[in-house]
Amino acid sequence: MEKPTQPKSERRIYFVMNDTSGARLKVSEEYSRLTDAMRALELLIPRYPFARLGGTTLVE
């Protein structure tokens, strides 16, 4: 008899990265809330005009 698989816990993290010359460089801390990452992006745009939001899902 097979045991049912338990769902793995997932956690999403967000960060700001700068996209220049085809290379992406993370330029902020990691945030667990999208609104915090968006606020950081607004603050970093003057310094990094090609900045964009990035994110990843961590499976534990």
mmCIF file of the N, C-alpha and C atoms, coordinates in Angstrom:
data_MODEL
# 
_entry.id   MODEL 
# 
loop_
_atom_site.group_PDB 
_atom_site.id 
_atom_site.type_symbol 
_atom_site.label_atom_id 
_atom_site.label_alt_id 
_atom_site.label_comp_id 
_atom_site.label_asym_id 
_atom_site.label_entity_id 
_atom_site.label_seq_id 
_atom_site.pdbx_PDB_ins_code 
_atom_site.Cartn_x 
_atom_site.Cartn_y 
_atom_site.Cartn_z 
_atom_site.occupancy 
_atom_site.B_iso_or_equiv 
_atom_site.pdbx_formal_charge 
_atom_site.auth_seq_id 
_atom_site.auth_comp_id 
_atom_site.auth_asym_id 
_atom_site.auth_atom_id 
_atom_site.pdbx_PDB_model_num 
ATOM 1   N N  . MET A 1 1  ? 0.837  -1.177 0.000   1.00 0.00 ? 1  MET A N  1 
ATOM 2   C CA . MET A 1 1  ? 0.000  0.000  0.000   1.00 0.00 ? 1  MET A CA 1 
ATOM 3   C C  . MET A 1 1  ? 0.888  1.248  0.000   1.00 0.00 ? 1  MET A C  1 
ATOM 4   N N  . GLU A 1 2  ? 0.604  2.178  -0.908  1.00 0.00 ? 2  GLU A N  1 
ATOM 5   C CA . GLU A 1 2  ? 1.403  3.394  -1.015  1.00 0.00 ? 2  GLU A CA 1 
ATOM 6   C C  . GLU A 1 2  ? 0.953  4.432  -0.001  1.00 0.00 ? 2  GLU A C  1 
ATOM 7   N N  . LYS A 1 3  ? 1.937  5.136  0.526   1.00 0.00 ? 3  LYS A N  1 
ATOM 8   C CA . LYS A 1 3  ? 1.626  6.219  1.454   1.00 0.00 ? 3  LYS A CA 1 
ATOM 9   C C  . LYS A 1 3  ? 1.307  7.475  0.644   1.00 0.00 ? 3  LYS A C  1 
ATOM 10  N N  . PRO A 1 4  ? 0.322  8.240  1.083   1.00 0.00 ? 4  PRO A N  1 
ATOM 11  C CA . PRO A 1 4  ? 0.040  9.490  0.361   1.00 0.00 ? 4  PRO A CA 1 
ATOM 12  C C  . PRO A 1 4  ? 1.198  10.468 0.531   1.00 0.00 ? 4  PRO A C  1 
ATOM 13  N N  . THR A 1 5  ? 1.487  11.206 -0.508  1.00 0.00 ? 5  THR A N  1 
ATOM 14  C CA . THR A 1 5  ? 2.577  12.177 -0.422  1.00 0.00 ? 5  THR A CA 1 
ATOM 15  C C  . THR A 1 5  ? 2.082  13.426 0.287   1.00 0.00 ? 5  THR A C  1 
ATOM 16  N N  . GLN A 1 6  ? 2.914  13.932 1.146   1.00 0.00 ? 6  GLN A N  1 
ATOM 17  C CA . GLN A 1 6  ? 2.563  15.150 1.860   1.00 0.00 ? 6  GLN A CA 1 
ATOM 18  C C  . GLN A 1 6  ? 3.012  16.347 1.038   1.00 0.00 ? 6  GLN A C  1 
ATOM 19  N N  . PRO A 1 7  ? 2.176  17.368 0.983   1.00 0.00 ? 7  PRO A N  1 
ATOM 20  C CA . PRO A 1 7  ? 2.589  18.550 0.223   1.00 0.00 ? 7  PRO A CA 1 
ATOM 21  C C  . PRO A 1 7  ? 3.780  19.228 0.890   1.00 0.00 ? 7  PRO A C  1 
ATOM 22  N N  . LYS A 1 8  ? 4.707  19.660 0.078   1.00 0.00 ? 8  LYS A N  1 
ATOM 23  C CA . LYS A 1 8  ? 5.870  20.369 0.598   1.00 0.00 ? 8  LYS A CA 1 
ATOM 24  C C  . LYS A 1 8  ? 5.485  21.822 0.839   1.00 0.00 ? 8  LYS A C  1 
ATOM 25  N N  . SER A 1 9  ? 6.088  22.417 1.844   1.00 0.00 ? 9  SER A N  1 
ATOM 26  C CA . SER A 1 9  ? 5.784  23.820 2.114   1.00 0.00 ? 9  SER A CA 1 
ATOM 27  C C  . SER A 1 9  ? 6.581  24.694 1.143   1.00 0.00 ? 9  SER A C  1 
ATOM 28  N N  . GLU A 1 10 ? 5.920  25.703 0.637   1.00 0.00 ? 10 GLU A N  1 
ATOM 29  C CA . GLU A 1 10 ? 6.545  26.624 -0.302  1.00 0.00 ? 10 GLU A CA 1 
ATOM 30  C C  . GLU A 1 10 ? 6.553  28.018 0.302   1.00 0.00 ? 10 GLU A C  1 
ATOM 31  N N  . ARG A 1 11 ? 7.623  28.730 0.026   1.00 0.00 ? 11 ARG A N  1 
ATOM 32  C CA . ARG A 1 11 ? 7.748  30.102 0.505   1.00 0.00 ? 11 ARG A CA 1 
ATOM 33  C C  . ARG A 1 11 ? 8.260  30.947 -0.644  1.00 0.00 ? 11 ARG A C  1 
ATOM 34  N N  . ARG A 1 12 ? 7.611  32.050 -0.912  1.00 0.00 ? 12 ARG A N  1 
ATOM 35  C CA . ARG A 1 12 ? 7.984  32.930 -2.012  1.00 0.00 ? 12 ARG A CA 1 
ATOM 36  C C  . ARG A 1 12 ? 8.833  34.073 -1.468  1.00 0.00 ? 12 ARG A C  1 
ATOM 37  N N  . ILE A 1 13 ? 9.938  34.376 -2.147  1.00 0.00 ? 13 ILE A N  1 
ATOM 38  C CA . ILE A 1 13 ? 10.753 35.529 -1.774  1.00 0.00 ? 13 ILE A CA 1 
ATOM 39  C C  . ILE A 1 13 ? 10.870 36.449 -2.983  1.00 0.00 ? 13 ILE A C  1 
ATOM 40  N N  . TYR A 1 14 ? 10.995 37.729 -2.702  1.00 0.00 ? 14 TYR A N  1 
ATOM 41  C CA . TYR A 1 14 ? 11.097 38.751 -3.742  1.00 0.00 ? 14 TYR A CA 1 
ATOM 42  C C  . TYR A 1 14 ? 12.351 39.574 -3.512  1.00 0.00 ? 14 TYR A C  1 
ATOM 43  N N  . PHE A 1 15 ? 12.877 40.153 -4.595  1.00 0.00 ? 15 PHE A N  1 
ATOM 44  C CA . PHE A 1 15 ? 14.048 41.008 -4.499  1.00 0.00 ? 15 PHE A CA 1 
ATOM 45  C C  . PHE A 1 15 ? 14.084 41.912 -5.716  1.00 0.00 ? 15 PHE A C  1 
ATOM 46  N N  . VAL A 1 16 ? 14.960 42.909 -5.676  1.00 0.00 ? 16 VAL A N  1 
ATOM 47  C CA . VAL A 1 16 ? 15.139 43.833 -6.789  1.00 0.00 ? 16 VAL A CA 1 
ATOM 48  C C  . VAL A 1 16 ? 16.448 43.480 -7.465  1.00 0.00 ? 16 VAL A C  1 
ATOM 49  N N  . MET A 1 17 ? 16.415 43.418 -8.796  1.00 0.00 ? 17 MET A N  1 
ATOM 50  C CA . MET A 1 17 ? 17.642 43.153 -9.535  1.00 0.00 ? 17 MET A CA 1 
ATOM 51  C C  . MET A 1 17 ? 17.811 44.194 -10.627 1.00 0.00 ? 17 MET A C  1 
ATOM 52  N N  . ASN A 1 18 ? 19.057 44.471 -10.965 1.00 0.00 ? 18 ASN A N  1 
ATOM 53  C CA . ASN A 1 18 ? 19.393 45.424 -12.009 1.00 0.00 ? 18 ASN A CA 1 
ATOM 54  C C  . ASN A 1 18 ? 19.735 44.641 -13.267 1.00 0.00 ? 18 ASN A C  1 
ATOM 55  N N  . ASP A 1 19 ? 19.144 45.037 -14.385 1.00 0.00 ? 19 ASP A N  1 
ATOM 56  C CA . ASP A 1 19 ? 19.320 44.315 -15.645 1.00 0.00 ? 19 ASP A CA 1 
ATOM 57  C C  . ASP A 1 19 ? 20.079 45.199 -16.629 1.00 0.00 ? 19 ASP A C  1 
ATOM 58  N N  . THR A 1 20 ? 21.390 44.997 -16.735 1.00 0.00 ? 20 THR A N  1 
ATOM 59  C CA . THR A 1 20 ? 22.197 45.759 -17.683 1.00 0.00 ? 20 THR A CA 1 
ATOM 60  C C  . THR A 1 20 ? 23.078 44.804 -18.468 1.00 0.00 ? 20 THR A C  1 
ATOM 61  N N  . SER A 1 21 ? 23.223 45.067 -19.719 1.00 0.00 ? 21 SER A N  1 
ATOM 62  C CA . SER A 1 21 ? 24.077 44.270 -20.608 1.00 0.00 ? 21 SER A CA 1 
ATOM 63  C C  . SER A 1 21 ? 23.730 42.788 -20.575 1.00 0.00 ? 21 SER A C  1 
ATOM 64  N N  . GLY A 1 22 ? 22.477 42.466 -20.354 1.00 0.00 ? 22 GLY A N  1 
ATOM 65  C CA . GLY A 1 22 ? 22.049 41.076 -20.335 1.00 0.00 ? 22 GLY A CA 1 
ATOM 66  C C  . GLY A 1 22 ? 22.372 40.334 -19.055 1.00 0.00 ? 22 GLY A C  1 
ATOM 67  N N  . ALA A 1 23 ? 23.025 40.996 -18.113 1.00 0.00 ? 23 ALA A N  1 
ATOM 68  C CA . ALA A 1 23 ? 23.352 40.364 -16.832 1.00 0.00 ? 23 ALA A CA 1 
ATOM 69  C C  . ALA A 1 23 ? 22.423 40.909 -15.760 1.00 0.00 ? 23 ALA A C  1 
ATOM 70  N N  . ARG A 1 24 ? 21.923 40.016 -14.920 1.00 0.00 ? 24 ARG A N  1 
ATOM 71  C CA . ARG A 1 24 ? 21.037 40.440 -13.832 1.00 0.00 ? 24 ARG A CA 1 
ATOM 72  C C  . ARG A 1 24 ? 21.776 40.324 -12.509 1.00 0.00 ? 24 ARG A C  1 
ATOM 73  N N  . LEU A 1 25 ? 21.769 41.402 -11.754 1.00 0.00 ? 25 LEU A N  1 
ATOM 74  C CA . LEU A 1 25 ? 22.480 41.465 -10.484 1.00 0.00 ? 25 LEU A CA 1 
ATOM 75  C C  . LEU A 1 25 ? 21.495 41.836 -9.386  1.00 0.00 ? 25 LEU A C  1 
ATOM 76  N N  . LYS A 1 26 ? 21.450 41.047 -8.324  1.00 0.00 ? 26 LYS A N  1 
ATOM 77  C CA . LYS A 1 26 ? 20.557 41.341 -7.202  1.00 0.00 ? 26 LYS A CA 1 
ATOM 78  C C  . LYS A 1 26 ? 21.096 42.549 -6.448  1.00 0.00 ? 26 LYS A C  1 
ATOM 79  N N  . VAL A 1 27 ? 20.255 43.578 -6.277  1.00 0.00 ? 27 VAL A N  1 
ATOM 80  C CA . VAL A 1 27 ? 20.704 44.823 -5.655  1.00 0.00 ? 27 VAL A CA 1 
ATOM 81  C C  . VAL A 1 27 ? 19.919 45.166 -4.388  1.00 0.00 ? 27 VAL A C  1 
ATOM 82  N N  . SER A 1 28 ? 19.198 44.210 -3.826  1.00 0.00 ? 28 SER A N  1 
ATOM 83  C CA . SER A 1 28 ? 18.441 44.484 -2.602  1.00 0.00 ? 28 SER A CA 1 
ATOM 84  C C  . SER A 1 28 ? 18.461 43.261 -1.698  1.00 0.00 ? 28 SER A C  1 
ATOM 85  N N  . GLU A 1 29 ? 17.882 43.438 -0.534  1.00 0.00 ? 29 GLU A N  1 
ATOM 86  C CA . GLU A 1 29 ? 17.671 42.326 0.382   1.00 0.00 ? 29 GLU A CA 1 
ATOM 87  C C  . GLU A 1 29 ? 16.544 41.450 -0.157  1.00 0.00 ? 29 GLU A C  1 
ATOM 88  N N  . GLU A 1 30 ? 16.314 40.326 0.475   1.00 0.00 ? 30 GLU A N  1 
ATOM 89  C CA . GLU A 1 30 ? 15.181 39.469 0.114   1.00 0.00 ? 30 GLU A CA 1 
ATOM 90  C C  . GLU A 1 30 ? 13.990 39.837 0.986   1.00 0.00 ? 30 GLU A C  1 
ATOM 91  N N  . TYR A 1 31 ? 12.816 39.862 0.378   1.00 0.00 ? 31 TYR A N  1 
ATOM 92  C CA . TYR A 1 31 ? 11.591 40.238 1.079   1.00 0.00 ? 31 TYR A CA 1 
ATOM 93  C C  . TYR A 1 31 ? 10.571 39.119 0.955   1.00 0.00 ? 31 TYR A C  1 
ATOM 94  N N  . SER A 1 32 ? 9.810  38.909 2.006   1.00 0.00 ? 32 SER A N  1 
ATOM 95  C CA . SER A 1 32 ? 8.770  37.884 1.963   1.00 0.00 ? 32 SER A CA 1 
ATOM 96  C C  . SER A 1 32 ? 7.440  38.462 1.491   1.00 0.00 ? 32 SER A C  1 
ATOM 97  N N  . ARG A 1 33 ? 7.325  39.787 1.498   1.00 0.00 ? 33 ARG A N  1 
ATOM 98  C CA . ARG A 1 33 ? 6.092  40.430 1.036   1.00 0.00 ? 33 ARG A CA 1 
ATOM 99  C C  . ARG A 1 33 ? 6.352  41.220 -0.235  1.00 0.00 ? 33 ARG A C  1 
ATOM 100 N N  . LEU A 1 34 ? 5.473  41.072 -1.207  1.00 0.00 ? 34 LEU A N  1 
ATOM 101 C CA . LEU A 1 34 ? 5.617  41.763 -2.483  1.00 0.00 ? 34 LEU A CA 1 
ATOM 102 C C  . LEU A 1 34 ? 5.582  43.276 -2.301  1.00 0.00 ? 34 LEU A C  1 
ATOM 103 N N  . THR A 1 35 ? 4.746  43.768 -1.410  1.00 0.00 ? 35 THR A N  1 
ATOM 104 C CA . THR A 1 35 ? 4.659  45.219 -1.210  1.00 0.00 ? 35 THR A CA 1 
ATOM 105 C C  . THR A 1 35 ? 5.973  45.799 -0.697  1.00 0.00 ? 35 THR A C  1 
ATOM 106 N N  . ASP A 1 36 ? 6.687  45.070 0.138   1.00 0.00 ? 36 ASP A N  1 
ATOM 107 C CA . ASP A 1 36 ? 7.992  45.537 0.616   1.00 0.00 ? 36 ASP A CA 1 
ATOM 108 C C  . ASP A 1 36 ? 9.002  45.595 -0.529  1.00 0.00 ? 36 ASP A C  1 
ATOM 109 N N  . ALA A 1 37 ? 8.972  44.602 -1.400  1.00 0.00 ? 37 ALA A N  1 
ATOM 110 C CA . ALA A 1 37 ? 9.881  44.586 -2.551  1.00 0.00 ? 37 ALA A CA 1 
ATOM 111 C C  . ALA A 1 37 ? 9.552  45.725 -3.511  1.00 0.00 ? 37 ALA A C  1 
ATOM 112 N N  . MET A 1 38 ? 8.271  46.011 -3.702  1.00 0.00 ? 38 MET A N  1 
ATOM 113 C CA . MET A 1 38 ? 7.878  47.113 -4.582  1.00 0.00 ? 38 MET A CA 1 
ATOM 114 C C  . MET A 1 38 ? 8.330  48.454 -4.005  1.00 0.00 ? 38 MET A C  1 
ATOM 115 N N  . ARG A 1 39 ? 8.260  48.605 -2.701  1.00 0.00 ? 39 ARG A N  1 
ATOM 116 C CA . ARG A 1 39 ? 8.724  49.832 -2.048  1.00 0.00 ? 39 ARG A CA 1 
ATOM 117 C C  . ARG A 1 39 ? 10.236 49.986 -2.237  1.00 0.00 ? 39 ARG A C  1 
ATOM 118 N N  . ALA A 1 40 ? 10.970 48.898 -2.099  1.00 0.00 ? 40 ALA A N  1 
ATOM 119 C CA . ALA A 1 40 ? 12.422 48.941 -2.316  1.00 0.00 ? 40 ALA A CA 1 
ATOM 120 C C  . ALA A 1 40 ? 12.736 49.297 -3.764  1.00 0.00 ? 40 ALA A C  1 
ATOM 121 N N  . LEU A 1 41 ? 11.958 48.771 -4.702  1.00 0.00 ? 41 LEU A N  1 
ATOM 122 C CA . LEU A 1 41 ? 12.166 49.092 -6.120  1.00 0.00 ? 41 LEU A CA 1 
ATOM 123 C C  . LEU A 1 41 ? 11.983 50.583 -6.356  1.00 0.00 ? 41 LEU A C  1 
ATOM 124 N N  . GLU A 1 42 ? 10.949 51.174 -5.780  1.00 0.00 ? 42 GLU A N  1 
ATOM 125 C CA . GLU A 1 42 ? 10.716 52.610 -5.940  1.00 0.00 ? 42 GLU A CA 1 
ATOM 126 C C  . GLU A 1 42 ? 11.900 53.424 -5.430  1.00 0.00 ? 42 GLU A C  1 
ATOM 127 N N  . LEU A 1 43 ? 12.513 52.980 -4.339  1.00 0.00 ? 43 LEU A N  1 
ATOM 128 C CA . LEU A 1 43 ? 13.652 53.704 -3.779  1.00 0.00 ? 43 LEU A CA 1 
ATOM 129 C C  . LEU A 1 43 ? 14.925 53.508 -4.600  1.00 0.00 ? 43 LEU A C  1 
ATOM 130 N N  . LEU A 1 44 ? 15.060 52.357 -5.255  1.00 0.00 ? 44 LEU A N  1 
ATOM 131 C CA . LEU A 1 44 ? 16.293 52.052 -5.991  1.00 0.00 ? 44 LEU A CA 1 
ATOM 132 C C  . LEU A 1 44 ? 16.274 52.492 -7.453  1.00 0.00 ? 44 LEU A C  1 
ATOM 133 N N  . ILE A 1 45 ? 15.106 52.843 -7.993  1.00 0.00 ? 45 ILE A N  1 
ATOM 134 C CA . ILE A 1 45 ? 15.019 53.243 -9.403  1.00 0.00 ? 45 ILE A CA 1 
ATOM 135 C C  . ILE A 1 45 ? 15.949 54.417 -9.740  1.00 0.00 ? 45 ILE A C  1 
ATOM 136 N N  . PRO A 1 46 ? 16.054 55.466 -8.915  1.00 0.00 ? 46 PRO A N  1 
ATOM 137 C CA . PRO A 1 46 ? 16.978 56.549 -9.274  1.00 0.00 ? 46 PRO A CA 1 
ATOM 138 C C  . PRO A 1 46 ? 18.435 56.080 -9.405  1.00 0.00 ? 46 PRO A C  1 
ATOM 139 N N  . ARG A 1 47 ? 18.821 55.135 -8.588  1.00 0.00 ? 47 ARG A N  1 
ATOM 140 C CA . ARG A 1 47 ? 20.205 54.643 -8.626  1.00 0.00 ? 47 ARG A CA 1 
ATOM 141 C C  . ARG A 1 47 ? 20.408 53.583 -9.708  1.00 0.00 ? 47 ARG A C  1 
ATOM 142 N N  . TYR A 1 48 ? 19.402 52.734 -9.911  1.00 0.00 ? 48 TYR A N  1 
ATOM 143 C CA . TYR A 1 48 ? 19.464 51.656 -10.898 1.00 0.00 ? 48 TYR A CA 1 
ATOM 144 C C  . TYR A 1 48 ? 18.281 51.801 -11.854 1.00 0.00 ? 48 TYR A C  1 
ATOM 145 N N  . PRO A 1 49 ? 18.422 52.584 -12.932 1.00 0.00 ? 49 PRO A N  1 
ATOM 146 C CA . PRO A 1 49 ? 17.273 52.843 -13.818 1.00 0.00 ? 49 PRO A CA 1 
ATOM 147 C C  . PRO A 1 49 ? 16.738 51.601 -14.531 1.00 0.00 ? 49 PRO A C  1 
ATOM 148 N N  . PHE A 1 50 ? 17.498 50.540 -14.611 1.00 0.00 ? 50 PHE A N  1 
ATOM 149 C CA . PHE A 1 50 ? 17.025 49.321 -15.277 1.00 0.00 ? 50 PHE A CA 1 
ATOM 150 C C  . PHE A 1 50 ? 16.624 48.246 -14.267 1.00 0.00 ? 50 PHE A C  1 
ATOM 151 N N  . ALA A 1 51 ? 16.298 48.661 -13.059 1.00 0.00 ? 51 ALA A N  1 
ATOM 152 C CA . ALA A 1 51 ? 15.925 47.708 -12.008 1.00 0.00 ? 51 ALA A CA 1 
ATOM 153 C C  . ALA A 1 51 ? 14.562 47.094 -12.293 1.00 0.00 ? 51 ALA A C  1 
ATOM 154 N N  . ARG A 1 52 ? 14.387 45.869 -11.837 1.00 0.00 ? 52 ARG A N  1 
ATOM 155 C CA . ARG A 1 52 ? 13.106 45.171 -11.968 1.00 0.00 ? 52 ARG A CA 1 
ATOM 156 C C  . ARG A 1 52 ? 12.944 44.246 -10.774 1.00 0.00 ? 52 ARG A C  1 
ATOM 157 N N  . LEU A 1 53 ? 11.696 43.808 -10.569 1.00 0.00 ? 53 LEU A N  1 
ATOM 158 C CA . LEU A 1 53 ? 11.426 42.870 -9.481  1.00 0.00 ? 53 LEU A CA 1 
ATOM 159 C C  . LEU A 1 53 ? 11.769 41.454 -9.913  1.00 0.00 ? 53 LEU A C  1 
ATOM 160 N N  . GLY A 1 54 ? 12.271 40.690 -8.992  1.00 0.00 ? 54 GLY A N  1 
ATOM 161 C CA . GLY A 1 54 ? 12.524 39.274 -9.222  1.00 0.00 ? 54 GLY A CA 1 
ATOM 162 C C  . GLY A 1 54 ? 11.983 38.489 -8.048  1.00 0.00 ? 54 GLY A C  1 
ATOM 163 N N  . GLY A 1 55 ? 11.905 37.210 -8.207  1.00 0.00 ? 55 GLY A N  1 
ATOM 164 C CA . GLY A 1 55 ? 11.417 36.384 -7.118  1.00 0.00 ? 55 GLY A CA 1 
ATOM 165 C C  . GLY A 1 55 ? 11.661 34.917 -7.393  1.00 0.00 ? 55 GLY A C  1 
ATOM 166 N N  . THR A 1 56 ? 11.507 34.145 -6.358  1.00 0.00 ? 56 THR A N  1 
ATOM 167 C CA . THR A 1 56 ? 11.668 32.708 -6.485  1.00 0.00 ? 56 THR A CA 1 
ATOM 168 C C  . THR A 1 56 ? 10.824 32.023 -5.422  1.00 0.00 ? 56 THR A C  1 
ATOM 169 N N  . THR A 1 57 ? 10.538 30.771 -5.655  1.00 0.00 ? 57 THR A N  1 
ATOM 170 C CA . THR A 1 57 ? 9.789  29.973 -4.694  1.00 0.00 ? 57 THR A CA 1 
ATOM 171 C C  . THR A 1 57 ? 10.738 28.975 -4.057  1.00 0.00 ? 57 THR A C  1 
ATOM 172 N N  . LEU A 1 58 ? 10.785 28.987 -2.740  1.00 0.00 ? 58 LEU A N  1 
ATOM 173 C CA . LEU A 1 58 ? 11.612 28.036 -2.003  1.00 0.00 ? 58 LEU A CA 1 
ATOM 174 C C  . LEU A 1 58 ? 10.729 26.892 -1.538  1.00 0.00 ? 58 LEU A C  1 
ATOM 175 N N  . VAL A 1 59 ? 11.115 25.672 -1.850  1.00 0.00 ? 59 VAL A N  1 
ATOM 176 C CA . VAL A 1 59 ? 10.364 24.491 -1.430  1.00 0.00 ? 59 VAL A CA 1 
ATOM 177 C C  . VAL A 1 59 ? 11.148 23.828 -0.315  1.00 0.00 ? 59 VAL A C  1 
ATOM 178 N N  . GLU A 1 60 ? 10.491 23.652 0.813   1.00 0.00 ? 60 GLU A N  1 
ATOM 179 C CA . GLU A 1 60 ? 11.169 23.048 1.968   1.00 0.00 ? 60 GLU A CA 1 
ATOM 180 C C  . GLU A 1 60 ? 10.609 21.684 2.255   1.00 0.00 ? 60 GLU A C  1 
# 
